[in-house]
Amino acid sequence: MFSRINRIKFSAWRQPRAILWAATGVIALGFLIALEMAARHYTGQPGPITNQAREVIFAPKPGPLYGGMALMMVVLTWRQRFIAAGAAIGIDIVFVLVRWAVDAEVPEGHFFGNGALWVMLGCAVIAVTRRTGRERALLLKGVGLGLLLVAGRKTGDTWLLITSKTRTEVLDPYVATADHALGNPSWLAGRILEATAPIGTHLLDWVYAELAVAAIVVAVYQLRHVAVERRFPRHHLVRTFLVIGLLGPAVYMIFPVVGPIFAYGPGTSGTGGVEWAVANLWPDTPPSITTPHPVPYDGLTPRNCMPSLHTAWALAIFIHSRGSSRILRFAGTFWLVATLGATLGFGYHYGVDLIAGVVFALTVEAALRSYDRGWDRSGMQLVAYGTTVFAALLVSYRYLPMEMAENPWLFGPLLILAMASVIYGYIRTTQRWEPKAAPAPQPEPRPELV
């Protein structure tokens, strides 16, 4: 009798969650299909679904695929992990030998990676055909987590391509004018980085490029007990990382900005150029204060500055590394500081981009944590406040840049204060959410000592 009641309760608990997972899957699939259609319409190139399907056979970029497989393996036992890793490497060796035998041309850095994708797809087949109940659900969640990381990378690349094709004009003069309120930090950081070359430039370039690797390391540490506990924690870094990458490009479409090295310099990575720049000033001479206006730019450079998602992701890594080991806490701090230096020093972002990125990341993190623990007044207030501050920043950059540049003594502190208020609100609110430690039990007094 009691076992039957427990089964009824368990099924009733599972039904809403199953509906939620099914709805999430349908929405995600619909979004990918819409993005695929938009990519073909606006750019004439395949979107994330086609590109991902091609990598079953054609040479892919290995980093995202092996990173996704590493996340998937948190649900496996150590024996299963060794088997999965060995199978992925073996499949890749076969692919590399076949490509070498037929003298197939492959893009630079795309020599292997198919094996990781085949292993993830194989684990999905095993989950459906050889597992049942909670074991099937756990393995499918692991596979889904790994494939989400890969799909997120493909989706981001497609978003960036769409921004470059659909936003023919950029708003860099507005942001550069507003940046006078902060003292043009990108120009200062650019000169400092040039003075530290080549050591400083190589180090920060590596940190900037390997941000996803740092995120995977922290995420795997957070999920290290999944295989033993047979369940995922309620909140972890991967969710925050993916949501930031999903929502951020929508702001790119509203506020297209290419960055100082493109709008005020020679460009980089084969895009931009002096012929597209407002003036060739970066990083030696800050731009003068003049009335801003939209300017045309090339159809290749992504409009991916506002907000700075590298800042948002690095801050998310910092936040989620706080509960880790001492080494990871130090690494999270280093990655945040180095990423901020790289985004400014390489001319990829303005100072106001970073402030918007911090507010954006904390708002997303607060929303996800509020959703996990159940929405209450403090969570809704924090998310509403962060959203309001973020919107106010964008509006001020667009419509008050001249006032900000002409009154830096007023607007500079206001920008820092607005960001600091969101940081303070996040820390204060989330500290109240943390479970309070139980007081240590006191020893009972012994009769002979009373």
Summary of the structure (lengths in Angstrom):
residues: 450
radius of gyration: 24.6
end to end distance: 51.8
largest distance: 91.8
contacts: 1456
relative contact order: 0.09
helix: 72%
strand: 1%
